[in-house]
Amino acid sequence: MVVLQEDVIPEEMEKCFRRQFADYKLTQRGRYGQHDEFPQATGPTIPLQQSSSGFFSQISTPSLGVYMMRVGSLMLEVSSGDITKQNTDAIVNSSNESFTLKTGVSRAILMAAGFAVEDECKRLGSQPHKGYLLTQSGQLSCKNIIHIVGQTDPNKIKEVVYKVLQVCEEKRFISVSFPAIGTGAGGVSPSLVADAMINAVVDFEKKKKGQSLKCVKIVVFQAGMMADFHRSLKTKEGTDQPEEKSIFSRLKDTITSVFGGTSVPPDVEEGFTIVGEEFTPAIFQFCGESHEEVSKAKKYVQDLIMKEQMEHTIKDSCIGLFTQEDCRKLQDLQKKLTVSIHLEKRGADSVIQLEGLSRDVLTANDSIKEMMRKVESLDRRKREAALVGAMVEWQHDASGTFIPFDSFTNLILEQAFDNRCAKVEININNLEYTADLTSKEAFSGRQIVKLKRKELKVVEGLPGDWDDMKGSELLEVPLGASSTEYQQVEAEFRKTGLSNKIIKIVRIQNNTLWKNYQIKKDGMDKKNKHSNNERLLFHGTCATTISHINSQGFNRSYAGKNAAMIGNGTYFAVDPKYSASHTYSKPDAQGHKNMYWARVLVGDFTQGSAGLVVPPVKASGNGSDLYDSVVDNVGSPQMFVIFHDVQAYPEYLITFH
C-alpha cells in the first residue's frame, strides 16, 4: 500500500470530495480495496502558512521627509529628494522600451551619470534583452544602474519592481533606490503606485530565499506624493505577516506543486485574500495498491478542483462610482459566498476581480451587476437633477416663506410638469403629499401646502449652425470632410503635428447640456467681471464612455488615472497630442481612438495639487469665492482641471486611428 499525506484543504470541502471519490471507486471496480472513506490522518496537520509576528514594524521618521519601516528582514525607506544623490548599490531608472527616455527623473539620472551610460543604454537597448538593462553607474555613486521599461498599469508596476528586487538578489546587492514609477509623464495616481511598489516589496520579502538585499528605498521627487506613500505604509504598520492567497488559489497551487505541472514564476500576481474568513484545515490522504492507482486518484482530484475553480473579471466605468457603503456591501458579499472579491477603483478603468467556486462566483457576479445598475441609475439621476436644477426651481410654502425643494424632488416635479401629469407623489418634511400641478398645491390629509415653480434662467435659441433638432434632446451630426467646419476642427487636431488618420468628426448637439453650459457661462462672466472665461480644449477618452458623455456630459467621477495629478476633477489638454496618447485615448478593438474638442469654462484659474476636490479659495478673503479651475502651470498652462461637470460642453467628437 502507498499512503500519501497531502497538504490541507478546507474541511467543508471534504465531504464533497468523498462523495466524488465514492462514485470514482465504483467505476474502478473496487481497486482501492475496502476503504469506503478516506482514513483520518493520525499525523499533525500542516498549516498553509506559519504566522510571523511583527512582520511590519512601526513607521519611524529619523529626519524630515523620511519614513522608514521594517518589512520582514528588509528595511523599507520612503523619502523625498534627488535619486541621483543616493548611495545605494543600485539605482533604478524608469525609461521607455528603447531605453532612450530623456525626460523627468530619467533625464536627471542620465545627465548625472554621464554620456558613457547613455551610450551603453543605446547599445544594449538595440540588442535582445529581458525587459531591463544593467549598466555601469558612470558618475553616480552606486555600483550599477538598472534601467526598466516604465509602466502605467499598477499591476505591471508591481511586477517590474518585483523583478528588479530579484535582480538585486542575484547580483548580491545590499541596497537599491527606486523612483516613484509611473507618477511623472505616465500620469498614474500616486496612491496606486505607492500600493503597487510597497506590495511588491512585501511579496518579495515573503518569498525570497537569498539574504543579500537589506534596504529598499523609494525616492519621491515631488514632495506632495509623500502623503500617498505614508498612507500605504500606515495600512501595514505594526501588523503581522500578510494573509495568504485565497483558499482556492492555495489549493490549486498545492495540487500543482504536489502533482507536477507547469510551475508558476514567483513574480506572478498572487490571489486576493477573503477578508475576515478563516477555514478549518483538514487532512486529505490517498491510499492505493500501487503508485499508478494513487496517481489516478490524484489526477481525478486535480481535475475536479480545476473544474470547480473559477476566476472572473468585471470591467465597467460605473465601478468608479462605488462609494464606501458599496465597498462594505462587497465585503459582506464575499463573506456570505466565500468568494474573493478585489476592487480597484481607477476611474473609467475600474475593475472587480472574483475568485472562488463557479456557482458562488456566478452568484456574486449577478449581485455586483445589480449593484452597478443601481449605482449608475443613481448617478444618472443626480446629473439630471443638477441639470434641471440649474434652470427651474420648485418651492413650497413654509410659514409664509417659499423655500426650494431638494434636487431630487425638484426633478420629480419638473418631469411631471413637462409630461403634463396632473398629480405626482412627493415628500415634504418627511411626510407624503400629493402635488396637484394644476392648482400648484400639495395635499396630505387635511394639510395643504402651496407650491411655486420658478424659472431661474431662460436661454434663448441654439447655435445657428446646428441642424434641426426635430424635437430631440440629442443629435449626433457627422461632418462632411469637405465642409469648412470639418476642416477647422481638423486644423486644430493637427496644429501640433498629429498625423493620425481621422475616421470621422461628429458635432454633438445636446439641447439640455448646451443651455446649462450657457447659463454657467453667463454667471461666470458676471462673477469674474470679464468674458475671457472660455477655452477650446481637448479631452481623450475610451469608446465605452462616449454615449455617456454625449448624453450626460463630462463626469469627474471618471477621471481615472489622472485624478491625483493636480486635482480630482475632469482633465482637459491644450495640446491634442497629449490627449491622443494611449493613456487617455484608448484604442478599441479596431484600433480606433476618440478625442473631444470641447468648450471649457476655465475662468480664473490657479495652480492645482494632488487631492483637490474643489478649487482653492481666492485671496480675496471671501471663503465662498473659489477659483473656477486649476492648472499644471499658471504661467503656461497645458492642463486644466474643472470640478463642476456643467463647466464643459463636448462640442466635437473626433475618431481617429
C-alpha positions as CSV (number, residue, x, y, z in Angstrom):
1,M,0.0,0.0,0.0
2,V,1.1,3.5,-0.7
3,V,-0.2,6.2,1.7
4,L,0.5,9.8,0.9
5,Q,-0.4,12.7,3.1
6,E,-1.1,15.8,1.1
7,D,-1.5,19.5,2.0
8,V,-4.6,20.7,3.8
9,I,-7.9,21.7,2.2
10,P,-11.0,23.3,3.8
11,E,-12.9,20.9,5.9
12,E,-16.2,21.9,4.4
13,M,-15.0,20.5,1.0
14,E,-14.0,17.1,2.4
15,K,-17.5,15.6,2.1
16,C,-17.8,16.8,-1.4
17,F,-14.6,15.0,-2.4
18,R,-15.6,11.9,-0.5
19,R,-18.8,11.7,-2.5
20,Q,-16.9,12.2,-5.7
21,F,-14.4,9.5,-4.8
22,A,-17.2,7.1,-3.8
23,D,-18.5,7.4,-7.4
24,Y,-15.0,7.1,-8.8
25,K,-14.3,3.9,-6.7
26,L,-17.4,2.2,-8.1
27,T,-16.3,2.9,-11.7
28,Q,-12.9,1.5,-10.8
29,R,-14.5,-1.8,-9.6
30,G,-13.1,-1.6,-6.1
31,R,-9.5,-1.1,-7.0
32,Y,-9.0,0.9,-3.8
33,G,-9.7,-2.1,-1.5
34,Q,-12.1,-2.0,1.4
35,H,-11.8,1.7,2.2
36,D,-15.2,3.2,1.8
37,E,-14.0,6.6,3.1
38,F,-10.6,8.2,3.3
39,P,-8.9,7.3,6.6
40,Q,-8.5,10.1,9.1
41,A,-4.9,11.3,9.4
42,T,-3.1,10.5,12.6
43,G,-0.2,12.9,12.0
44,P,-0.2,16.6,12.7
45,T,-1.8,19.0,10.3
46,I,0.4,21.1,8.0
47,P,-0.6,24.8,8.2
48,L,-0.7,26.7,4.9
49,Q,1.4,29.5,6.3
50,Q,3.2,30.0,9.6
51,S,2.3,33.2,11.3
52,S,5.0,35.7,11.6
53,S,4.5,38.1,14.4
54,G,5.7,41.7,13.8
55,F,6.3,41.3,10.1
56,F,5.9,45.0,9.8
57,S,7.4,47.4,12.3
58,Q,6.2,50.8,13.3
59,I,6.9,53.7,11.0
60,S,9.8,55.8,12.1
61,T,10.8,59.3,10.9
62,P,14.6,59.7,11.5
63,S,14.6,63.1,9.7
64,L,12.2,65.4,7.9
65,G,10.8,63.9,4.7
66,V,11.9,60.3,5.5
67,Y,9.7,57.4,6.5
68,M,11.2,54.0,7.5
69,M,9.6,50.7,8.2
70,R,10.9,47.2,8.6
71,V,9.3,44.6,6.3
72,G,10.4,41.2,7.5
73,S,14.2,41.4,7.4
74,L,14.2,44.3,4.9
75,M,14.3,48.0,5.7
76,L,11.9,49.9,3.5
77,E,12.6,53.7,3.3
78,V,10.4,56.3,1.5
79,S,12.0,59.8,1.2
80,S,11.6,63.0,-0.8
81,G,14.7,64.0,-2.7
82,D,17.1,63.6,-5.6
83,I,17.5,59.9,-6.6
84,T,20.9,60.7,-8.2
85,K,22.3,61.5,-4.8
86,Q,21.6,58.1,-3.3
87,N,24.5,55.9,-2.2
88,T,22.7,52.5,-2.7
89,D,24.3,49.6,-4.6
90,A,21.8,50.1,-7.4
91,I,19.6,52.9,-8.7
92,V,16.6,52.2,-10.9
93,N,15.9,54.3,-14.0
94,S,12.3,54.1,-15.4
95,S,12.8,54.5,-19.1
96,N,11.0,53.6,-22.4
97,E,11.1,50.5,-24.5
98,S,14.2,51.6,-26.3
99,F,15.8,52.8,-23.0
100,T,16.4,56.3,-24.5
101,L,13.9,58.3,-22.5
102,K,15.3,61.7,-21.5
103,T,12.5,63.4,-19.7
104,G,11.7,63.9,-16.0
105,V,13.6,61.7,-13.5
106,S,15.1,59.6,-16.3
107,R,16.7,62.6,-17.8
108,A,18.1,63.6,-14.4
109,I,19.7,60.2,-13.9
110,L,21.2,60.0,-17.4
111,M,22.6,63.5,-17.1
112,A,24.1,62.9,-13.7
113,A,25.6,59.5,-14.8
114,G,27.2,60.9,-18.0
115,F,27.3,60.1,-21.7
116,A,29.0,56.7,-21.2
117,V,25.9,55.4,-19.5
118,E,23.6,56.9,-22.2
119,D,25.7,55.3,-25.0
120,E,25.6,51.9,-23.1
121,C,21.8,52.1,-23.0
122,K,21.6,52.8,-26.7
123,R,23.9,49.9,-27.5
124,L,22.3,47.3,-25.1
125,G,18.8,48.5,-25.8
126,S,19.2,47.6,-29.5
127,Q,20.0,44.0,-28.6
128,P,17.7,41.3,-27.2
129,H,17.1,41.8,-23.5
130,K,15.0,40.6,-20.6
131,G,13.0,43.8,-20.2
132,Y,15.7,45.6,-18.3
133,L,19.3,46.7,-18.7
134,L,22.1,46.6,-16.1
135,T,24.7,49.2,-16.9
136,Q,27.7,50.9,-15.3
137,S,27.0,53.7,-12.8
138,G,29.0,56.3,-14.6
139,Q,29.4,59.3,-12.4
140,L,26.8,58.2,-9.9
141,S,27.9,56.8,-6.5
142,C,26.1,53.5,-6.9
143,K,27.5,50.2,-8.3
144,N,25.1,49.8,-11.2
145,I,22.0,51.4,-12.8
146,I,19.1,49.1,-13.5
147,H,17.1,50.5,-16.4
148,I,13.5,49.3,-16.7
149,V,10.6,49.9,-19.1
150,G,8.3,52.3,-17.4
151,Q,4.7,51.1,-16.7
152,T,1.3,52.8,-16.2
153,D,-0.6,49.8,-15.1
154,P,-0.3,49.3,-11.2
155,N,-0.2,45.5,-11.7
156,K,2.7,45.9,-14.2
157,I,4.4,48.3,-11.8
158,K,4.3,45.7,-9.1
159,E,5.7,43.1,-11.4
160,V,8.6,45.2,-12.6
161,V,9.5,46.2,-9.0
162,Y,9.5,42.6,-8.0
163,K,11.7,41.7,-11.0
164,V,14.2,44.4,-10.0
165,L,14.4,43.1,-6.5
166,Q,15.1,39.6,-7.9
167,V,17.9,41.1,-10.0
168,C,19.4,42.8,-6.9
169,E,19.3,39.5,-5.0
170,E,21.0,37.7,-7.9
171,K,23.7,40.4,-8.1
172,R,24.1,40.3,-4.2
173,F,23.3,43.9,-3.9
174,I,22.6,45.1,-0.4
175,S,20.5,48.2,-1.2
176,V,18.5,49.7,-4.1
177,S,16.8,53.0,-4.8
178,F,13.6,53.3,-6.9
179,P,11.8,56.4,-8.3
180,A,8.0,56.6,-7.9
181,I,7.4,54.7,-11.2
182,G,4.7,56.0,-13.5
183,T,3.8,59.1,-11.5
184,G,5.5,61.5,-13.9
185,A,4.6,61.5,-17.6
186,G,2.8,58.2,-17.0
187,G,0.1,60.1,-15.0
188,V,-0.6,57.2,-12.7
189,S,-2.2,58.0,-9.4
190,P,0.5,58.2,-6.7
191,S,-1.7,56.2,-4.3
192,L,-1.9,53.3,-6.7
193,V,1.8,53.5,-7.4
194,A,2.5,53.5,-3.6
195,D,0.4,50.4,-3.0
196,A,1.9,48.6,-6.0
197,M,5.5,49.3,-5.2
198,I,5.2,48.6,-1.4
199,N,3.2,45.4,-2.1
200,A,5.9,44.2,-4.4
201,V,8.5,44.6,-1.6
202,V,6.2,42.7,0.7
203,D,5.8,39.8,-1.7
204,F,9.5,39.7,-2.4
205,E,10.3,39.5,1.3
206,K,7.7,36.7,1.8
207,K,9.1,34.6,-1.0
208,K,12.8,35.3,-1.2
209,K,15.4,32.7,-0.4
210,G,18.5,34.8,-0.5
211,Q,19.8,37.1,2.2
212,S,21.7,39.8,0.4
213,L,19.2,42.6,-0.1
214,K,18.7,44.5,3.2
215,C,17.5,48.0,2.2
216,V,14.9,49.2,-0.4
217,K,14.5,52.9,-0.9
218,I,11.7,54.7,-2.8
219,V,12.8,58.3,-3.6
220,V,9.9,60.6,-4.4
221,F,10.8,63.6,-6.5
222,Q,7.5,65.5,-5.8
223,A,7.1,66.1,-2.0
224,G,3.3,66.2,-2.4
225,M,3.2,62.5,-3.2
226,M,4.8,61.6,0.2
227,A,1.3,61.5,1.8
228,D,0.2,58.8,-0.5
229,F,3.2,56.6,0.3
230,H,2.8,57.3,4.0
231,R,-0.9,56.2,3.9
232,S,0.1,53.0,2.1
233,L,2.7,52.3,4.8
234,K,0.2,53.1,7.6
235,T,-2.1,50.3,6.4
236,K,0.6,47.8,7.2
237,E,2.3,49.4,10.2
238,G,2.8,47.1,13.2
239,T,0.8,44.2,11.6
240,D,1.8,40.6,11.2
241,Q,2.7,38.8,8.0
242,P,0.1,39.3,5.3
243,E,-2.6,36.7,4.9
244,E,-2.0,34.0,2.3
245,K,-3.7,33.8,-1.0
246,S,-7.4,32.9,-1.3
247,I,-8.2,29.3,-0.3
248,F,-8.9,28.2,-3.9
249,S,-5.7,29.6,-5.3
250,R,-3.8,28.0,-2.4
251,L,-5.5,24.6,-3.1
252,K,-4.8,24.9,-6.8
253,D,-1.1,25.8,-6.2
254,T,-0.8,22.9,-3.7
255,I,-2.1,20.4,-6.3
256,T,0.2,21.8,-9.0
257,S,3.1,21.6,-6.7
258,V,2.4,18.1,-5.4
259,F,1.1,16.6,-8.7
260,G,3.5,18.3,-11.0
261,G,2.7,20.5,-14.0
262,T,3.7,24.0,-15.2
263,S,5.5,25.9,-12.4
264,V,4.3,29.4,-11.6
265,P,7.0,32.0,-11.6
266,P,7.4,33.8,-8.2
267,D,6.6,37.2,-9.6
268,V,3.1,36.2,-10.8
269,E,0.3,38.3,-9.1
270,E,-1.0,36.5,-6.0
271,G,-4.7,35.8,-5.5
272,F,-6.5,38.1,-3.2
273,T,-7.5,37.0,0.4
274,I,-11.0,36.6,1.7
275,V,-11.4,39.3,4.3
276,G,-12.3,38.1,7.7
277,E,-12.7,34.4,6.6
278,E,-10.7,31.6,8.2
279,F,-11.0,27.9,7.2
280,T,-10.5,25.0,9.4
281,P,-7.8,22.8,7.9
282,A,-8.4,19.1,7.2
283,I,-6.0,16.3,6.1
284,F,-6.6,14.6,2.8
285,Q,-4.9,11.2,2.2
286,F,-4.7,8.9,-0.8
287,C,-4.5,5.2,-0.3
288,G,-4.0,2.7,-3.1
289,E,-2.4,-0.7,-4.1
290,S,0.2,1.0,-6.3
291,H,1.7,4.3,-7.4
292,E,-0.3,4.0,-10.5
293,E,-3.6,3.8,-8.7
294,V,-2.7,6.7,-6.3
295,S,-1.7,8.8,-9.3
296,K,-5.1,8.2,-11.0
297,A,-6.8,9.2,-7.8
298,K,-4.7,12.4,-7.5
299,K,-5.4,13.2,-11.2
300,Y,-9.1,12.9,-10.5
301,V,-9.0,15.3,-7.6
302,Q,-6.9,17.7,-9.6
303,D,-9.3,17.8,-12.4
304,L,-12.3,18.1,-10.1
305,I,-10.8,21.1,-8.3
306,M,-9.7,22.8,-11.5
307,K,-13.2,22.4,-12.9
308,E,-14.9,23.8,-9.7
309,Q,-12.5,26.8,-9.5
310,M,-13.4,30.0,-11.4
311,E,-11.9,33.4,-11.8
312,H,-13.9,36.3,-13.4
313,T,-13.2,39.9,-14.1
314,I,-15.8,42.7,-14.3
315,K,-14.7,45.9,-16.1
316,D,-17.0,48.9,-16.2
317,S,-16.6,52.6,-15.7
318,C,-19.5,52.8,-13.3
319,I,-17.5,50.8,-10.8
320,G,-15.6,54.0,-10.3
321,L,-18.8,55.4,-8.8
322,F,-18.9,52.9,-6.0
323,T,-19.0,54.5,-2.5
324,Q,-17.6,53.3,0.8
325,E,-21.0,51.9,1.5
326,D,-20.9,49.9,-1.7
327,C,-17.4,48.6,-0.7
328,R,-18.9,47.4,2.6
329,K,-21.6,45.5,0.7
330,L,-18.9,43.8,-1.4
331,Q,-17.1,42.8,1.8
332,D,-20.4,41.3,3.2
333,L,-20.9,39.5,-0.1
334,Q,-17.6,37.8,-0.1
335,K,-18.1,36.6,3.5
336,K,-21.5,35.3,2.6
337,L,-20.5,33.4,-0.5
338,T,-16.8,32.6,0.4
339,V,-15.7,34.3,-2.7
340,S,-12.6,36.5,-3.0
341,I,-13.6,40.0,-4.3
342,H,-11.0,42.6,-5.1
343,L,-12.0,46.1,-6.2
344,E,-9.6,48.5,-7.9
345,K,-11.1,52.0,-8.4
346,R,-9.3,53.6,-11.3
347,G,-12.0,55.9,-12.7
348,A,-13.2,54.6,-16.1
349,D,-10.7,51.7,-15.8
350,S,-12.1,50.4,-12.6
351,V,-12.2,46.6,-12.2
352,I,-13.6,43.9,-9.9
353,Q,-11.9,40.5,-9.8
354,L,-13.8,37.5,-8.4
355,E,-12.4,34.1,-7.5
356,G,-14.0,31.0,-5.9
357,L,-16.3,28.1,-6.7
358,S,-18.0,28.5,-10.0
359,R,-21.6,28.7,-8.6
360,D,-20.6,31.2,-6.0
361,V,-18.7,33.4,-8.4
362,L,-21.7,33.5,-10.8
363,T,-24.0,34.4,-7.9
364,A,-21.6,37.2,-6.8
365,N,-21.4,38.4,-10.4
366,D,-25.2,38.7,-10.6
367,S,-25.3,40.6,-7.3
368,I,-22.5,43.0,-8.3
369,K,-24.1,43.7,-11.7
370,E,-27.3,44.6,-9.8
371,M,-25.3,47.0,-7.6
372,M,-23.7,48.5,-10.7
373,R,-27.1,49.1,-12.3
374,K,-28.3,50.9,-9.2
375,V,-25.2,53.0,-8.8
376,E,-25.3,54.0,-12.5
377,S,-29.0,54.8,-12.2
378,L,-28.4,57.0,-9.1
379,D,-25.6,58.8,-10.8
380,R,-27.7,59.5,-13.9
381,R,-30.5,60.7,-11.6
382,K,-28.1,63.1,-9.8
383,R,-26.8,64.5,-13.0
384,E,-30.4,65.0,-14.4
385,A,-31.4,66.7,-11.1
386,A,-28.4,69.1,-11.4
387,L,-29.1,70.0,-15.0
388,V,-32.8,70.6,-14.3
389,G,-32.0,72.5,-11.0
390,A,-29.9,75.0,-13.0
391,M,-33.0,76.0,-15.0
392,V,-36.0,75.5,-12.8
393,E,-36.6,75.7,-9.0
394,W,-39.7,74.3,-7.4
395,Q,-40.6,75.7,-4.0
396,H,-43.0,75.1,-1.2
397,D,-44.6,77.4,1.4
398,A,-43.2,77.2,4.9
399,S,-44.9,79.6,7.3
400,G,-45.2,82.3,4.7
401,T,-41.8,81.8,3.1
402,F,-41.2,79.8,0.0
403,I,-38.2,77.5,0.2
404,P,-36.7,75.3,-2.5
405,F,-37.2,71.6,-2.7
406,D,-34.2,69.2,-2.6
407,S,-32.7,68.4,-6.0
408,F,-34.5,65.0,-6.4
409,T,-37.9,66.3,-5.5
410,N,-37.3,69.3,-7.8
411,L,-36.6,66.8,-10.6
412,I,-39.7,64.7,-9.9
413,L,-41.9,67.8,-10.0
414,E,-40.4,69.2,-13.2
415,Q,-40.5,65.9,-15.0
416,A,-44.2,65.5,-14.1
417,F,-44.8,69.1,-15.2
418,D,-43.1,68.5,-18.6
419,N,-45.1,65.3,-19.1
420,R,-48.3,67.3,-18.3
421,C,-49.1,65.0,-15.4
422,A,-52.0,66.4,-13.2
423,K,-50.6,64.9,-9.9
424,V,-47.4,63.4,-8.5
425,E,-46.4,62.0,-5.2
426,I,-43.7,63.9,-3.3
427,N,-42.2,64.2,0.2
428,I,-42.3,67.4,2.3
429,N,-40.7,67.3,5.8
430,N,-40.8,63.5,5.8
431,L,-44.5,63.4,5.1
432,E,-46.0,62.1,1.9
433,Y,-48.0,64.6,-0.1
434,T,-49.9,64.5,-3.4
435,A,-48.8,67.5,-5.5
436,D,-51.5,69.0,-7.8
437,L,-49.5,70.7,-10.6
438,T,-52.6,72.5,-11.9
439,S,-53.5,74.3,-8.7
440,K,-49.9,74.3,-7.5
441,E,-50.9,72.8,-4.2
442,A,-49.8,69.7,-2.2
443,F,-52.2,67.7,-0.1
444,S,-51.6,65.3,2.9
445,G,-54.9,64.6,4.6
446,R,-56.3,68.0,5.6
447,Q,-52.9,69.7,5.3
448,I,-52.4,71.9,2.2
449,V,-49.1,73.4,1.2
450,K,-48.7,75.9,-1.6
451,L,-46.2,75.3,-4.4
452,K,-44.4,77.6,-6.7
453,R,-42.4,77.0,-10.0
454,K,-39.6,79.5,-10.7
455,E,-37.6,79.6,-13.9
456,L,-34.1,80.6,-13.0
457,K,-32.8,81.4,-16.4
458,V,-34.2,81.2,-19.9
459,V,-31.7,80.6,-22.6
460,E,-33.0,81.8,-25.9
461,G,-32.1,79.8,-29.0
462,L,-29.4,77.3,-30.0
463,P,-26.3,77.8,-32.2
464,G,-27.2,78.9,-35.7
465,D,-25.1,76.3,-37.4
466,W,-26.8,73.4,-35.6
467,D,-29.0,71.0,-37.6
468,D,-32.8,70.9,-36.8
469,M,-33.2,69.0,-33.6
470,K,-36.7,67.9,-34.6
471,G,-37.9,67.7,-31.0
472,S,-34.9,65.6,-29.9
473,E,-32.8,66.3,-26.9
474,L,-29.6,64.8,-28.5
475,L,-28.5,64.8,-32.1
476,E,-25.1,63.5,-33.3
477,V,-24.2,65.1,-36.7
478,P,-21.4,63.7,-38.8
479,L,-19.5,66.4,-40.6
480,G,-18.6,66.2,-44.3
481,A,-14.9,66.1,-44.9
482,S,-15.1,68.9,-47.4
483,S,-17.1,71.3,-45.1
484,T,-15.4,74.3,-43.6
485,E,-16.5,73.2,-40.1
486,Y,-14.7,69.8,-40.6
487,Q,-11.5,71.5,-41.8
488,Q,-11.5,73.9,-38.9
489,V,-11.7,71.1,-36.4
490,E,-9.1,69.0,-38.3
491,A,-6.7,72.0,-38.3
492,E,-6.9,72.3,-34.5
493,F,-6.4,68.5,-34.3
494,R,-3.2,68.7,-36.3
495,K,-1.8,72.0,-35.0
496,T,1.0,70.4,-33.0
497,G,1.9,67.7,-35.5
498,L,-0.6,64.9,-35.1
499,S,-0.5,62.8,-38.3
500,N,-3.1,60.2,-37.3
501,K,-5.8,59.3,-39.9
502,I,-9.2,60.9,-38.9
503,I,-12.0,58.4,-39.3
504,K,-14.8,60.9,-38.6
505,I,-15.8,64.1,-36.9
506,V,-19.2,64.4,-35.2
507,R,-20.9,67.5,-33.9
508,I,-22.7,66.9,-30.6
509,Q,-26.0,68.7,-30.3
510,N,-27.4,68.3,-26.8
511,N,-30.2,70.8,-26.0
512,T,-30.0,70.5,-22.2
513,L,-26.3,70.4,-21.9
514,W,-25.9,73.4,-24.1
515,K,-28.4,75.5,-22.2
516,N,-26.9,74.6,-18.8
517,Y,-23.4,75.4,-20.2
518,Q,-24.6,78.8,-21.4
519,I,-26.2,79.6,-18.0
520,K,-23.0,78.7,-16.3
521,K,-21.0,80.8,-18.7
522,D,-23.3,83.8,-18.2
523,G,-22.9,83.5,-14.4
524,M,-19.1,83.2,-14.6
525,D,-18.8,86.2,-16.9
526,K,-20.7,88.3,-14.3
527,K,-18.9,86.9,-11.3
528,N,-15.4,87.4,-12.8
529,K,-16.3,90.7,-14.4
530,H,-14.7,89.7,-17.7
531,S,-15.7,87.4,-20.7
532,N,-12.3,85.7,-21.1
533,N,-13.6,82.6,-19.3
534,E,-13.9,80.0,-22.1
535,R,-11.3,77.9,-23.9
536,L,-11.4,75.2,-26.6
537,L,-9.5,72.2,-25.2
538,F,-9.0,68.5,-25.8
539,H,-10.2,65.5,-23.8
540,G,-9.1,61.9,-24.7
541,T,-11.5,59.1,-23.7
542,C,-12.3,55.5,-24.4
543,A,-15.1,54.2,-26.5
544,T,-17.2,52.9,-23.5
545,T,-17.7,56.5,-22.2
546,I,-18.8,58.2,-25.4
547,S,-22.5,57.6,-25.2
548,H,-22.5,58.8,-21.5
549,I,-20.6,62.0,-22.3
550,N,-22.8,62.8,-25.4
551,S,-26.0,62.4,-23.4
552,Q,-24.9,63.4,-19.8
553,G,-21.8,65.5,-20.3
554,F,-18.3,65.0,-18.8
555,N,-18.2,63.2,-15.5
556,R,-15.4,64.0,-13.0
557,S,-16.1,60.6,-11.4
558,Y,-14.5,59.0,-14.5
559,A,-11.2,61.0,-14.1
560,G,-9.2,57.7,-13.9
561,K,-5.5,57.7,-13.5
562,N,-5.1,61.5,-14.0
563,A,-7.3,62.1,-10.9
564,A,-4.5,62.7,-8.4
565,M,-2.0,64.7,-10.5
566,I,-3.4,68.2,-9.9
567,G,-6.9,67.5,-8.5
568,N,-9.8,65.1,-8.6
569,G,-11.7,66.6,-11.5
570,T,-12.1,66.3,-15.3
571,Y,-8.9,67.0,-17.2
572,F,-8.5,68.9,-20.5
573,A,-5.4,69.5,-22.5
574,V,-4.2,72.4,-24.6
575,D,-2.1,70.1,-26.9
576,P,-4.1,67.5,-28.8
577,K,-1.0,65.2,-28.9
578,Y,-1.3,64.8,-25.1
579,S,-4.9,63.7,-25.3
580,A,-4.1,61.4,-28.3
581,S,-1.8,59.2,-26.3
582,H,-2.8,55.6,-25.4
583,T,-3.1,56.6,-21.8
584,Y,-6.1,58.9,-22.5
585,S,-7.5,58.0,-25.9
586,K,-7.5,54.2,-25.5
587,P,-7.9,52.3,-28.8
588,D,-10.9,50.0,-29.2
589,A,-10.8,46.5,-30.9
590,Q,-10.5,48.1,-34.3
591,G,-7.7,50.4,-33.2
592,H,-9.9,53.4,-33.3
593,K,-9.3,56.2,-30.7
594,N,-11.5,59.1,-29.6
595,M,-11.0,62.6,-28.5
596,Y,-13.3,65.6,-27.8
597,W,-12.7,69.1,-28.8
598,A,-14.7,70.8,-26.1
599,R,-15.8,74.2,-24.8
600,V,-14.5,74.6,-21.3
601,L,-15.2,77.4,-18.8
602,V,-11.7,77.6,-17.1
603,G,-12.5,81.1,-15.8
604,D,-10.0,82.3,-13.2
605,F,-7.5,79.5,-12.5
606,T,-4.7,78.7,-10.1
607,Q,-2.1,76.0,-9.5
608,G,-3.5,72.6,-8.8
609,S,-2.3,69.9,-6.5
610,A,-3.0,66.3,-5.6
611,G,-6.1,65.6,-3.7
612,L,-8.1,68.7,-4.5
613,V,-11.9,68.1,-4.8
614,V,-12.8,71.7,-5.3
615,P,-10.7,74.7,-6.5
616,P,-8.8,76.7,-3.8
617,V,-10.3,79.8,-2.3
618,K,-9.2,83.1,-3.9
619,A,-7.0,85.5,-2.0
620,S,-9.9,88.0,-1.7
621,G,-10.6,86.7,1.8
622,N,-14.2,85.6,1.0
623,G,-14.3,81.9,1.8
624,S,-17.0,81.3,-0.8
625,D,-15.1,82.9,-3.6
626,L,-13.3,80.0,-5.3
627,Y,-11.2,79.7,-8.4
628,D,-13.0,78.2,-11.3
629,S,-10.4,75.7,-12.3
630,V,-6.8,74.6,-11.6
631,V,-3.8,74.1,-13.9
632,D,-0.4,72.4,-14.1
633,N,1.5,75.6,-14.6
634,V,-0.1,79.0,-14.0
635,G,2.5,80.8,-16.2
636,S,2.0,78.5,-19.2
637,P,-0.9,76.1,-18.6
638,Q,-1.0,72.9,-20.6
639,M,-3.6,71.1,-18.5
640,F,-6.8,72.4,-17.0
641,V,-9.0,70.6,-14.4
642,I,-12.6,71.5,-13.7
643,F,-14.7,70.3,-10.7
644,H,-18.2,71.1,-12.0
645,D,-19.4,68.9,-14.9
646,V,-21.5,71.7,-16.3
647,Q,-18.4,73.8,-17.0
648,A,-17.6,71.9,-20.2
649,Y,-19.6,71.1,-23.4
650,P,-18.5,68.2,-25.7
651,E,-18.8,70.1,-29.0
652,Y,-17.0,67.8,-31.4
653,L,-16.0,64.1,-31.2
654,I,-13.0,63.2,-33.3
655,T,-12.5,59.5,-34.1
656,F,-9.1,58.6,-35.4
657,H,-6.6,55.8,-36.0
